[in-house]
Amino acid sequence: MELLLLLLIAGVCGSIAQSIVGATRGGCLASIVLGFIGALLGSWLSAKAGLPELLTIQVGNRGFPVIWSIIGASLFVAVLVLLTGRRRG
């Protein structure tokens, strides 16, 4: 059940990031992957900058950084759009 909840949270974060950038292609699976990539990238950036974790949702014994996931996924999608060209779904 925890895994399904993490997948749902990551999907929402990834789809919000896609909406911010304006690239809405790839569907639900792409949004989930973007959410997890964003969480990794955003957490790494916040640690390097010495910034605190913002809005971390605890799922079982794991925390998911929602704000940093959205920021990291937005940056990742923006770089992908710059490299591959804008694609609107």
mmCIF file as gemmi writes it, N, C-alpha and C atoms, coordinates in Angstrom:
data_model
loop_
_atom_site.group_PDB
_atom_site.id
_atom_site.type_symbol
_atom_site.label_atom_id
_atom_site.label_alt_id
_atom_site.label_comp_id
_atom_site.label_asym_id
_atom_site.label_entity_id
_atom_site.label_seq_id
_atom_site.pdbx_PDB_ins_code
_atom_site.Cartn_x
_atom_site.Cartn_y
_atom_site.Cartn_z
_atom_site.occupancy
_atom_site.B_iso_or_equiv
_atom_site.pdbx_formal_charge
_atom_site.auth_seq_id
_atom_site.auth_asym_id
_atom_site.pdbx_PDB_model_num
ATOM 1 N N . MET Axp A 1 ? 0.812 -1.191 0 1 0 ? 1 A 1
ATOM 2 C CA . MET Axp A 1 ? 0 0 0 1 0 ? 1 A 1
ATOM 3 C C . MET Axp A 1 ? 0.86 1.263 0 1 0 ? 1 A 1
ATOM 4 N N . GLU Axp A 2 ? 1.995 1.198 0.711 1 0 ? 2 A 1
ATOM 5 C CA . GLU Axp A 2 ? 2.894 2.35 0.766 1 0 ? 2 A 1
ATOM 6 C C . GLU Axp A 2 ? 3.462 2.666 -0.616 1 0 ? 2 A 1
ATOM 7 N N . LEU Axp A 3 ? 3.796 1.627 -1.363 1 0 ? 3 A 1
ATOM 8 C CA . LEU Axp A 3 ? 4.346 1.83 -2.698 1 0 ? 3 A 1
ATOM 9 C C . LEU Axp A 3 ? 3.328 2.511 -3.612 1 0 ? 3 A 1
ATOM 10 N N . LEU Axp A 4 ? 2.078 2.092 -3.533 1 0 ? 4 A 1
ATOM 11 C CA . LEU Axp A 4 ? 1.036 2.717 -4.352 1 0 ? 4 A 1
ATOM 12 C C . LEU Axp A 4 ? 0.848 4.187 -3.99 1 0 ? 4 A 1
ATOM 13 N N . LEU Axp A 5 ? 0.928 4.495 -2.711 1 0 ? 5 A 1
ATOM 14 C CA . LEU Axp A 5 ? 0.8 5.882 -2.273 1 0 ? 5 A 1
ATOM 15 C C . LEU Axp A 5 ? 1.984 6.716 -2.759 1 0 ? 5 A 1
ATOM 16 N N . LEU Axp A 6 ? 3.196 6.156 -2.694 1 0 ? 6 A 1
ATOM 17 C CA . LEU Axp A 6 ? 4.376 6.856 -3.213 1 0 ? 6 A 1
ATOM 18 C C . LEU Axp A 6 ? 4.256 7.09 -4.716 1 0 ? 6 A 1
ATOM 19 N N . LEU Axp A 7 ? 3.763 6.091 -5.448 1 0 ? 7 A 1
ATOM 20 C CA . LEU Axp A 7 ? 3.571 6.244 -6.888 1 0 ? 7 A 1
ATOM 21 C C . LEU Axp A 7 ? 2.542 7.336 -7.193 1 0 ? 7 A 1
ATOM 22 N N . LEU Axp A 8 ? 1.489 7.396 -6.418 1 0 ? 8 A 1
ATOM 23 C CA . LEU Axp A 8 ? 0.469 8.425 -6.607 1 0 ? 8 A 1
ATOM 24 C C . LEU Axp A 8 ? 1.028 9.817 -6.347 1 0 ? 8 A 1
ATOM 25 N N . ILE Axp A 9 ? 1.769 9.973 -5.257 1 0 ? 9 A 1
ATOM 26 C CA . ILE Axp A 9 ? 2.358 11.274 -4.928 1 0 ? 9 A 1
ATOM 27 C C . ILE Axp A 9 ? 3.366 11.686 -5.995 1 0 ? 9 A 1
ATOM 28 N N . ALA Axp A 10 ? 4.207 10.759 -6.439 1 0 ? 10 A 1
ATOM 29 C CA . ALA Axp A 10 ? 5.19 11.06 -7.478 1 0 ? 10 A 1
ATOM 30 C C . ALA Axp A 10 ? 4.501 11.431 -8.787 1 0 ? 10 A 1
ATOM 31 N N . GLY Axp A 11 ? 3.417 10.747 -9.116 1 0 ? 11 A 1
ATOM 32 C CA . GLY Axp A 11 ? 2.679 11.066 -10.338 1 0 ? 11 A 1
ATOM 33 C C . GLY Axp A 11 ? 2.084 12.458 -10.31 1 0 ? 11 A 1
ATOM 34 N N . VAL Axp A 12 ? 1.536 12.835 -9.17 1 0 ? 12 A 1
ATOM 35 C CA . VAL Axp A 12 ? 0.964 14.179 -9.04 1 0 ? 12 A 1
ATOM 36 C C . VAL Axp A 12 ? 2.059 15.234 -9.148 1 0 ? 12 A 1
ATOM 37 N N . CYS Axp A 13 ? 3.181 15.005 -8.468 1 0 ? 13 A 1
ATOM 38 C CA . CYS Axp A 13 ? 4.298 15.963 -8.532 1 0 ? 13 A 1
ATOM 39 C C . CYS Axp A 13 ? 4.842 16.074 -9.961 1 0 ? 13 A 1
ATOM 40 N N . GLY Axp A 14 ? 4.98 14.954 -10.648 1 0 ? 14 A 1
ATOM 41 C CA . GLY Axp A 14 ? 5.472 14.973 -12.026 1 0 ? 14 A 1
ATOM 42 C C . GLY Axp A 14 ? 4.524 15.669 -12.97 1 0 ? 14 A 1
ATOM 43 N N . SER Axp A 15 ? 3.226 15.47 -12.794 1 0 ? 15 A 1
ATOM 44 C CA . SER Axp A 15 ? 2.268 16.126 -13.68 1 0 ? 15 A 1
ATOM 45 C C . SER Axp A 15 ? 2.192 17.623 -13.399 1 0 ? 15 A 1
ATOM 46 N N . ILE Axp A 16 ? 2.341 18.035 -12.149 1 0 ? 16 A 1
ATOM 47 C CA . ILE Axp A 16 ? 2.401 19.465 -11.835 1 0 ? 16 A 1
ATOM 48 C C . ILE Axp A 16 ? 3.631 20.093 -12.482 1 0 ? 16 A 1
ATOM 49 N N . ALA Axp A 17 ? 4.758 19.403 -12.422 1 0 ? 17 A 1
ATOM 50 C CA . ALA Axp A 17 ? 5.982 19.915 -13.041 1 0 ? 17 A 1
ATOM 51 C C . ALA Axp A 17 ? 5.823 20.043 -14.554 1 0 ? 17 A 1
ATOM 52 N N . GLN Axp A 18 ? 5.194 19.058 -15.189 1 0 ? 18 A 1
ATOM 53 C CA . GLN Axp A 18 ? 4.955 19.144 -16.628 1 0 ? 18 A 1
ATOM 54 C C . GLN Axp A 18 ? 4.044 20.311 -16.961 1 0 ? 18 A 1
ATOM 55 N N . SER Axp A 19 ? 3.052 20.55 -16.138 1 0 ? 19 A 1
ATOM 56 C CA . SER Axp A 19 ? 2.137 21.667 -16.377 1 0 ? 19 A 1
ATOM 57 C C . SER Axp A 19 ? 2.842 23.009 -16.222 1 0 ? 19 A 1
ATOM 58 N N . ILE Axp A 20 ? 3.748 23.107 -15.252 1 0 ? 20 A 1
ATOM 59 C CA . ILE Axp A 20 ? 4.498 24.348 -15.049 1 0 ? 20 A 1
ATOM 60 C C . ILE Axp A 20 ? 5.342 24.662 -16.274 1 0 ? 20 A 1
ATOM 61 N N . VAL Axp A 21 ? 6.016 23.657 -16.805 1 0 ? 21 A 1
ATOM 62 C CA . VAL Axp A 21 ? 6.902 23.859 -17.955 1 0 ? 21 A 1
ATOM 63 C C . VAL Axp A 21 ? 6.104 23.977 -19.247 1 0 ? 21 A 1
ATOM 64 N N . GLY Axp A 22 ? 4.977 23.289 -19.327 1 0 ? 22 A 1
ATOM 65 C CA . GLY Axp A 22 ? 4.145 23.347 -20.523 1 0 ? 22 A 1
ATOM 66 C C . GLY Axp A 22 ? 4.347 22.175 -21.463 1 0 ? 22 A 1
ATOM 67 N N . ALA Axp A 23 ? 5.05 21.167 -21.017 1 0 ? 23 A 1
ATOM 68 C CA . ALA Axp A 23 ? 5.268 19.967 -21.83 1 0 ? 23 A 1
ATOM 69 C C . ALA Axp A 23 ? 4.431 18.849 -21.243 1 0 ? 23 A 1
ATOM 70 N N . THR Axp A 24 ? 3.306 18.55 -21.845 1 0 ? 24 A 1
ATOM 71 C CA . THR Axp A 24 ? 2.397 17.552 -21.277 1 0 ? 24 A 1
ATOM 72 C C . THR Axp A 24 ? 2.335 16.32 -22.164 1 0 ? 24 A 1
ATOM 73 N N . ARG Axp A 25 ? 3.435 15.63 -22.26 1 0 ? 25 A 1
ATOM 74 C CA . ARG Axp A 25 ? 3.475 14.434 -23.082 1 0 ? 25 A 1
ATOM 75 C C . ARG Axp A 25 ? 4.037 13.271 -22.281 1 0 ? 25 A 1
ATOM 76 N N . GLY Axp A 26 ? 3.5 12.11 -22.467 1 0 ? 26 A 1
ATOM 77 C CA . GLY Axp A 26 ? 4.07 10.94 -21.837 1 0 ? 26 A 1
ATOM 78 C C . GLY Axp A 26 ? 3.114 10.162 -20.963 1 0 ? 26 A 1
ATOM 79 N N . GLY Axp A 27 ? 2.062 10.76 -20.503 1 0 ? 27 A 1
ATOM 80 C CA . GLY Axp A 27 ? 1.068 10.036 -19.735 1 0 ? 27 A 1
ATOM 81 C C . GLY Axp A 27 ? 1.425 9.841 -18.276 1 0 ? 27 A 1
ATOM 82 N N . CYS Axp A 28 ? 0.722 8.914 -17.658 1 0 ? 28 A 1
ATOM 83 C CA . CYS Axp A 28 ? 0.816 8.688 -16.219 1 0 ? 28 A 1
ATOM 84 C C . CYS Axp A 28 ? 2.179 8.124 -15.819 1 0 ? 28 A 1
ATOM 85 N N . LEU Axp A 29 ? 2.679 7.167 -16.563 1 0 ? 29 A 1
ATOM 86 C CA . LEU Axp A 29 ? 3.959 6.556 -16.235 1 0 ? 29 A 1
ATOM 87 C C . LEU Axp A 29 ? 5.092 7.579 -16.306 1 0 ? 29 A 1
ATOM 88 N N . ALA Axp A 30 ? 5.062 8.435 -17.316 1 0 ? 30 A 1
ATOM 89 C CA . ALA Axp A 30 ? 6.083 9.48 -17.432 1 0 ? 30 A 1
ATOM 90 C C . ALA Axp A 30 ? 6 10.453 -16.262 1 0 ? 30 A 1
ATOM 91 N N . SER Axp A 31 ? 4.807 10.766 -15.811 1 0 ? 31 A 1
ATOM 92 C CA . SER Axp A 31 ? 4.642 11.666 -14.672 1 0 ? 31 A 1
ATOM 93 C C . SER Axp A 31 ? 5.207 11.053 -13.395 1 0 ? 31 A 1
ATOM 94 N N . ILE Axp A 32 ? 4.997 9.759 -13.214 1 0 ? 32 A 1
ATOM 95 C CA . ILE Axp A 32 ? 5.524 9.071 -12.037 1 0 ? 32 A 1
ATOM 96 C C . ILE Axp A 32 ? 7.049 9.081 -12.062 1 0 ? 32 A 1
ATOM 97 N N . VAL Axp A 33 ? 7.627 8.761 -13.213 1 0 ? 33 A 1
ATOM 98 C CA . VAL Axp A 33 ? 9.08 8.756 -13.344 1 0 ? 33 A 1
ATOM 99 C C . VAL Axp A 33 ? 9.636 10.157 -13.113 1 0 ? 33 A 1
ATOM 100 N N . LEU Axp A 34 ? 8.986 11.166 -13.683 1 0 ? 34 A 1
ATOM 101 C CA . LEU Axp A 34 ? 9.428 12.546 -13.474 1 0 ? 34 A 1
ATOM 102 C C . LEU Axp A 34 ? 9.339 12.944 -12.009 1 0 ? 34 A 1
ATOM 103 N N . GLY Axp A 35 ? 8.312 12.492 -11.316 1 0 ? 35 A 1
ATOM 104 C CA . GLY Axp A 35 ? 8.176 12.785 -9.894 1 0 ? 35 A 1
ATOM 105 C C . GLY Axp A 35 ? 9.331 12.226 -9.082 1 0 ? 35 A 1
ATOM 106 N N . PHE Axp A 36 ? 9.727 10.994 -9.376 1 0 ? 36 A 1
ATOM 107 C CA . PHE Axp A 36 ? 10.844 10.386 -8.654 1 0 ? 36 A 1
ATOM 108 C C . PHE Axp A 36 ? 12.177 11.027 -9.048 1 0 ? 36 A 1
ATOM 109 N N . ILE Axp A 37 ? 12.382 11.294 -10.328 1 0 ? 37 A 1
ATOM 110 C CA . ILE Axp A 37 ? 13.606 11.981 -10.76 1 0 ? 37 A 1
ATOM 111 C C . ILE Axp A 37 ? 13.663 13.368 -10.13 1 0 ? 37 A 1
ATOM 112 N N . GLY Axp A 38 ? 12.525 14.045 -10.107 1 0 ? 38 A 1
ATOM 113 C CA . GLY Axp A 38 ? 12.468 15.357 -9.483 1 0 ? 38 A 1
ATOM 114 C C . GLY Axp A 38 ? 12.787 15.316 -7.996 1 0 ? 38 A 1
ATOM 115 N N . ALA Axp A 39 ? 12.314 14.284 -7.311 1 0 ? 39 A 1
ATOM 116 C CA . ALA Axp A 39 ? 12.606 14.146 -5.88 1 0 ? 39 A 1
ATOM 117 C C . ALA Axp A 39 ? 14.103 13.964 -5.652 1 0 ? 39 A 1
ATOM 118 N N . LEU Axp A 40 ? 14.726 13.152 -6.483 1 0 ? 40 A 1
ATOM 119 C CA . LEU Axp A 40 ? 16.171 12.948 -6.352 1 0 ? 40 A 1
ATOM 120 C C . LEU Axp A 40 ? 16.94 14.219 -6.684 1 0 ? 40 A 1
ATOM 121 N N . LEU Axp A 41 ? 16.614 14.839 -7.809 1 0 ? 41 A 1
ATOM 122 C CA . LEU Axp A 41 ? 17.308 16.053 -8.242 1 0 ? 41 A 1
ATOM 123 C C . LEU Axp A 41 ? 17.047 17.209 -7.284 1 0 ? 41 A 1
ATOM 124 N N . GLY Axp A 42 ? 15.8 17.399 -6.9 1 0 ? 42 A 1
ATOM 125 C CA . GLY Axp A 42 ? 15.456 18.495 -6.002 1 0 ? 42 A 1
ATOM 126 C C . GLY Axp A 42 ? 16.078 18.343 -4.626 1 0 ? 42 A 1
ATOM 127 N N . SER Axp A 43 ? 16.074 17.131 -4.088 1 0 ? 43 A 1
ATOM 128 C CA . SER Axp A 43 ? 16.699 16.891 -2.78 1 0 ? 43 A 1
ATOM 129 C C . SER Axp A 43 ? 18.2 17.119 -2.844 1 0 ? 43 A 1
ATOM 130 N N . TRP Axp A 44 ? 18.824 16.7 -3.93 1 0 ? 44 A 1
ATOM 131 C CA . TRP Axp A 44 ? 20.258 16.909 -4.098 1 0 ? 44 A 1
ATOM 132 C C . TRP Axp A 44 ? 20.572 18.404 -4.179 1 0 ? 44 A 1
ATOM 133 N N . LEU Axp A 45 ? 19.785 19.146 -4.961 1 0 ? 45 A 1
ATOM 134 C CA . LEU Axp A 45 ? 20.001 20.586 -5.082 1 0 ? 45 A 1
ATOM 135 C C . LEU Axp A 45 ? 19.788 21.305 -3.751 1 0 ? 45 A 1
ATOM 136 N N . SER Axp A 46 ? 18.762 20.906 -3.013 1 0 ? 46 A 1
ATOM 137 C CA . SER Axp A 46 ? 18.506 21.559 -1.724 1 0 ? 46 A 1
ATOM 138 C C . SER Axp A 46 ? 19.613 21.258 -0.72 1 0 ? 46 A 1
ATOM 139 N N . ALA Axp A 47 ? 20.152 20.042 -0.76 1 0 ? 47 A 1
ATOM 140 C CA . ALA Axp A 47 ? 21.256 19.699 0.138 1 0 ? 47 A 1
ATOM 141 C C . ALA Axp A 47 ? 22.509 20.495 -0.22 1 0 ? 47 A 1
ATOM 142 N N . LYS Axp A 48 ? 22.795 20.641 -1.517 1 0 ? 48 A 1
ATOM 143 C CA . LYS Axp A 48 ? 23.973 21.409 -1.95 1 0 ? 48 A 1
ATOM 144 C C . LYS Axp A 48 ? 23.839 22.882 -1.593 1 0 ? 48 A 1
ATOM 145 N N . ALA Axp A 49 ? 22.624 23.41 -1.648 1 0 ? 49 A 1
ATOM 146 C CA . ALA Axp A 49 ? 22.389 24.823 -1.346 1 0 ? 49 A 1
ATOM 147 C C . ALA Axp A 49 ? 22.161 25.06 0.15 1 0 ? 49 A 1
ATOM 148 N N . GLY Axp A 50 ? 22.048 23.987 0.927 1 0 ? 50 A 1
ATOM 149 C CA . GLY Axp A 50 ? 21.824 24.116 2.359 1 0 ? 50 A 1
ATOM 150 C C . GLY Axp A 50 ? 20.417 24.563 2.711 1 0 ? 50 A 1
ATOM 151 N N . LEU Axp A 51 ? 19.461 24.245 1.861 1 0 ? 51 A 1
ATOM 152 C CA . LEU Axp A 51 ? 18.071 24.628 2.084 1 0 ? 51 A 1
ATOM 153 C C . LEU Axp A 51 ? 17.32 23.508 2.802 1 0 ? 51 A 1
ATOM 154 N N . PRO Axp A 52 ? 16.297 23.845 3.576 1 0 ? 52 A 1
ATOM 155 C CA . PRO Axp A 52 ? 15.561 22.81 4.321 1 0 ? 52 A 1
ATOM 156 C C . PRO Axp A 52 ? 14.595 22.045 3.419 1 0 ? 52 A 1
ATOM 157 N N . GLU Axp A 53 ? 14.198 20.87 3.9 1 0 ? 53 A 1
ATOM 158 C CA . GLU Axp A 53 ? 13.163 20.09 3.223 1 0 ? 53 A 1
ATOM 159 C C . GLU Axp A 53 ? 11.827 20.798 3.424 1 0 ? 53 A 1
ATOM 160 N N . LEU Axp A 54 ? 11.101 20.993 2.356 1 0 ? 54 A 1
ATOM 161 C CA . LEU Axp A 54 ? 9.805 21.659 2.425 1 0 ? 54 A 1
ATOM 162 C C . LEU Axp A 54 ? 8.708 20.662 2.095 1 0 ? 54 A 1
ATOM 163 N N . LEU Axp A 55 ? 7.689 20.618 2.913 1 0 ? 55 A 1
ATOM 164 C CA . LEU Axp A 55 ? 6.511 19.784 2.709 1 0 ? 55 A 1
ATOM 165 C C . LEU Axp A 55 ? 6.883 18.334 2.363 1 0 ? 55 A 1
ATOM 166 N N . THR Axp A 56 ? 7.433 17.663 3.346 1 0 ? 56 A 1
ATOM 167 C CA . THR Axp A 56 ? 7.773 16.251 3.19 1 0 ? 56 A 1
ATOM 168 C C . THR Axp A 56 ? 6.618 15.404 3.706 1 0 ? 56 A 1
ATOM 169 N N . ILE Axp A 57 ? 6.132 14.518 2.859 1 0 ? 57 A 1
ATOM 170 C CA . ILE Axp A 57 ? 5.04 13.62 3.237 1 0 ? 57 A 1
ATOM 171 C C . ILE Axp A 57 ? 5.643 12.287 3.674 1 0 ? 57 A 1
ATOM 172 N N . GLN Axp A 58 ? 5.319 11.871 4.9 1 0 ? 58 A 1
ATOM 173 C CA . GLN Axp A 58 ? 5.797 10.597 5.411 1 0 ? 58 A 1
ATOM 174 C C . GLN Axp A 58 ? 4.876 9.486 4.94 1 0 ? 58 A 1
ATOM 175 N N . VAL Axp A 59 ? 5.449 8.501 4.276 1 0 ? 59 A 1
ATOM 176 C CA . VAL Axp A 59 ? 4.718 7.31 3.848 1 0 ? 59 A 1
ATOM 177 C C . VAL Axp A 59 ? 5.456 6.128 4.449 1 0 ? 59 A 1
ATOM 178 N N . GLY Axp A 60 ? 4.88 5.578 5.494 1 0 ? 60 A 1
ATOM 179 C CA . GLY Axp A 60 ? 5.569 4.513 6.219 1 0 ? 60 A 1
ATOM 180 C C . GLY Axp A 60 ? 6.786 5.089 6.911 1 0 ? 60 A 1
ATOM 181 N N . ASN Axp A 61 ? 7.947 4.534 6.613 1 0 ? 61 A 1
ATOM 182 C CA . ASN Axp A 61 ? 9.18 5.054 7.206 1 0 ? 61 A 1
ATOM 183 C C . ASN Axp A 61 ? 9.976 5.903 6.218 1 0 ? 61 A 1
ATOM 184 N N . ARG Axp A 62 ? 9.372 6.266 5.102 1 0 ? 62 A 1
ATOM 185 C CA . ARG Axp A 62 ? 10.04 7.073 4.077 1 0 ? 62 A 1
ATOM 186 C C . ARG Axp A 62 ? 9.365 8.425 3.957 1 0 ? 62 A 1
ATOM 187 N N . GLY Axp A 63 ? 10.171 9.419 3.672 1 0 ? 63 A 1
ATOM 188 C CA . GLY Axp A 63 ? 9.631 10.746 3.417 1 0 ? 63 A 1
ATOM 189 C C . GLY Axp A 63 ? 9.743 11.074 1.938 1 0 ? 63 A 1
ATOM 190 N N . PHE Axp A 64 ? 8.755 11.78 1.412 1 0 ? 64 A 1
ATOM 191 C CA . PHE Axp A 64 ? 8.782 12.193 0.005 1 0 ? 64 A 1
ATOM 192 C C . PHE Axp A 64 ? 8.715 13.712 -0.034 1 0 ? 64 A 1
ATOM 193 N N . PRO Axp A 65 ? 9.793 14.376 -0.525 1 0 ? 65 A 1
ATOM 194 C CA . PRO Axp A 65 ? 9.848 15.843 -0.544 1 0 ? 65 A 1
ATOM 195 C C . PRO Axp A 65 ? 9.029 16.412 -1.701 1 0 ? 65 A 1
ATOM 196 N N . VAL Axp A 66 ? 7.814 16.822 -1.435 1 0 ? 66 A 1
ATOM 197 C CA . VAL Axp A 66 ? 6.88 17.227 -2.479 1 0 ? 66 A 1
ATOM 198 C C . VAL Axp A 66 ? 7.362 18.474 -3.223 1 0 ? 66 A 1
ATOM 199 N N . ILE Axp A 67 ? 7.695 19.521 -2.497 1 0 ? 67 A 1
ATOM 200 C CA . ILE Axp A 67 ? 8.099 20.779 -3.138 1 0 ? 67 A 1
ATOM 201 C C . ILE Axp A 67 ? 9.381 20.591 -3.939 1 0 ? 67 A 1
ATOM 202 N N . TRP Axp A 68 ? 10.364 19.909 -3.356 1 0 ? 68 A 1
ATOM 203 C CA . TRP Axp A 68 ? 11.624 19.699 -4.08 1 0 ? 68 A 1
ATOM 204 C C . TRP Axp A 68 ? 11.434 18.755 -5.264 1 0 ? 68 A 1
ATOM 205 N N . SER Axp A 69 ? 10.494 17.844 -5.167 1 0 ? 69 A 1
ATOM 206 C CA . SER Axp A 69 ? 10.184 16.972 -6.29 1 0 ? 69 A 1
ATOM 207 C C . SER Axp A 69 ? 9.625 17.777 -7.461 1 0 ? 69 A 1
ATOM 208 N N . ILE Axp A 70 ? 8.719 18.696 -7.171 1 0 ? 70 A 1
ATOM 209 C CA . ILE Axp A 70 ? 8.133 19.53 -8.224 1 0 ? 70 A 1
ATOM 210 C C . ILE Axp A 70 ? 9.197 20.435 -8.842 1 0 ? 70 A 1
ATOM 211 N N . ILE Axp A 71 ? 10.04 21.048 -7.997 1 0 ? 71 A 1
ATOM 212 C CA . ILE Axp A 71 ? 11.1 21.929 -8.507 1 0 ? 71 A 1
ATOM 213 C C . ILE Axp A 71 ? 12.101 21.136 -9.334 1 0 ? 71 A 1
ATOM 214 N N . GLY Axp A 72 ? 12.536 19.989 -8.825 1 0 ? 72 A 1
ATOM 215 C CA . GLY Axp A 72 ? 13.507 19.17 -9.555 1 0 ? 72 A 1
ATOM 216 C C . GLY Axp A 72 ? 12.952 18.632 -10.861 1 0 ? 72 A 1
ATOM 217 N N . ALA Axp A 73 ? 11.703 18.185 -10.839 1 0 ? 73 A 1
ATOM 218 C CA . ALA Axp A 73 ? 11.084 17.674 -12.064 1 0 ? 73 A 1
ATOM 219 C C . ALA Axp A 73 ? 10.867 18.793 -13.071 1 0 ? 73 A 1
ATOM 220 N N . SER Axp A 74 ? 10.523 19.989 -12.605 1 0 ? 74 A 1
ATOM 221 C CA . SER Axp A 74 ? 10.359 21.124 -13.516 1 0 ? 74 A 1
ATOM 222 C C . SER Axp A 74 ? 11.674 21.463 -14.201 1 0 ? 74 A 1
ATOM 223 N N . LEU Axp A 75 ? 12.751 21.467 -13.444 1 0 ? 75 A 1
ATOM 224 C CA . LEU Axp A 75 ? 14.066 21.724 -14.039 1 0 ? 75 A 1
ATOM 225 C C . LEU Axp A 75 ? 14.439 20.637 -15.04 1 0 ? 75 A 1
ATOM 226 N N . PHE Axp A 76 ? 14.171 19.389 -14.684 1 0 ? 76 A 1
ATOM 227 C CA . PHE Axp A 76 ? 14.487 18.271 -15.565 1 0 ? 76 A 1
ATOM 228 C C . PHE Axp A 76 ? 13.687 18.333 -16.862 1 0 ? 76 A 1
ATOM 229 N N . VAL Axp A 77 ? 12.387 18.617 -16.743 1 0 ? 77 A 1
ATOM 230 C CA . VAL Axp A 77 ? 11.541 18.725 -17.938 1 0 ? 77 A 1
ATOM 231 C C . VAL Axp A 77 ? 11.973 19.917 -18.79 1 0 ? 77 A 1
ATOM 232 N N . ALA Axp A 78 ? 12.323 21.025 -18.156 1 0 ? 78 A 1
ATOM 233 C CA . ALA Axp A 78 ? 12.766 22.203 -18.907 1 0 ? 78 A 1
ATOM 234 C C . ALA Axp A 78 ? 14.024 21.902 -19.71 1 0 ? 78 A 1
ATOM 235 N N . VAL Axp A 79 ? 14.955 21.178 -19.118 1 0 ? 79 A 1
ATOM 236 C CA . VAL Axp A 79 ? 16.176 20.797 -19.845 1 0 ? 79 A 1
ATOM 237 C C . VAL Axp A 79 ? 15.833 19.858 -20.994 1 0 ? 79 A 1
ATOM 238 N N . LEU Axp A 80 ? 14.93 18.899 -20.755 1 0 ? 80 A 1
ATOM 239 C CA . LEU Axp A 80 ? 14.519 17.988 -21.828 1 0 ? 80 A 1
ATOM 240 C C . LEU Axp A 80 ? 13.863 18.736 -22.979 1 0 ? 80 A 1
ATOM 241 N N . VAL Axp A 81 ? 13.022 19.717 -22.655 1 0 ? 81 A 1
ATOM 242 C CA . VAL Axp A 81 ? 12.356 20.504 -23.695 1 0 ? 81 A 1
ATOM 243 C C . VAL Axp A 81 ? 13.378 21.308 -24.484 1 0 ? 81 A 1
ATOM 244 N N . LEU Axp A 82 ? 14.366 21.868 -23.788 1 0 ? 82 A 1
ATOM 245 C CA . LEU Axp A 82 ? 15.399 22.636 -24.485 1 0 ? 82 A 1
ATOM 246 C C . LEU Axp A 82 ? 16.235 21.749 -25.415 1 0 ? 82 A 1
ATOM 247 N N . LEU Axp A 83 ? 16.481 20.524 -25 1 0 ? 83 A 1
ATOM 248 C CA . LEU Axp A 83 ? 17.302 19.613 -25.806 1 0 ? 83 A 1
ATOM 249 C C . LEU Axp A 83 ? 16.539 18.979 -26.96 1 0 ? 83 A 1
ATOM 250 N N . THR Axp A 84 ? 15.255 18.682 -26.741 1 0 ? 84 A 1
ATOM 251 C CA . THR Axp A 84 ? 14.504 17.929 -27.762 1 0 ? 84 A 1
ATOM 252 C C . THR Axp A 84 ? 13.473 18.762 -28.495 1 0 ? 84 A 1
ATOM 253 N N . GLY Axp A 85 ? 13.209 19.954 -28.044 1 0 ? 85 A 1
ATOM 254 C CA . GLY Axp A 85 ? 12.172 20.768 -28.667 1 0 ? 85 A 1
ATOM 255 C C . GLY Axp A 85 ? 10.859 20.6 -27.932 1 0 ? 85 A 1
ATOM 256 N N . ARG Axp A 86 ? 10.03 21.608 -27.994 1 0 ? 86 A 1
ATOM 257 C CA . ARG Axp A 86 ? 8.753 21.601 -27.265 1 0 ? 86 A 1
ATOM 258 C C . ARG Axp A 86 ? 7.765 20.652 -27.925 1 0 ? 86 A 1
ATOM 259 N N . ARG Axp A 87 ? 7.199 19.796 -27.095 1 0 ? 87 A 1
ATOM 260 C CA . ARG Axp A 87 ? 6.186 18.862 -27.581 1 0 ? 87 A 1
ATOM 261 C C . ARG Axp A 87 ? 4.97 18.996 -26.692 1 0 ? 87 A 1
ATOM 262 N N . ARG Axp A 88 ? 3.892 19.345 -27.287 1 0 ? 88 A 1
ATOM 263 C CA . ARG Axp A 88 ? 2.636 19.445 -26.521 1 0 ? 88 A 1
ATOM 264 C C . ARG Axp A 88 ? 1.754 18.277 -26.876 1 0 ? 88 A 1
ATOM 265 N N . GLY Axp A 89 ? 1.151 17.687 -25.844 1 0 ? 89 A 1
ATOM 266 C CA . GLY Axp A 89 ? 0.323 16.506 -26.028 1 0 ? 89 A 1
ATOM 267 C C . GLY Axp A 89 ? -1.018 16.853 -26.481 1 0 ? 89 A 1
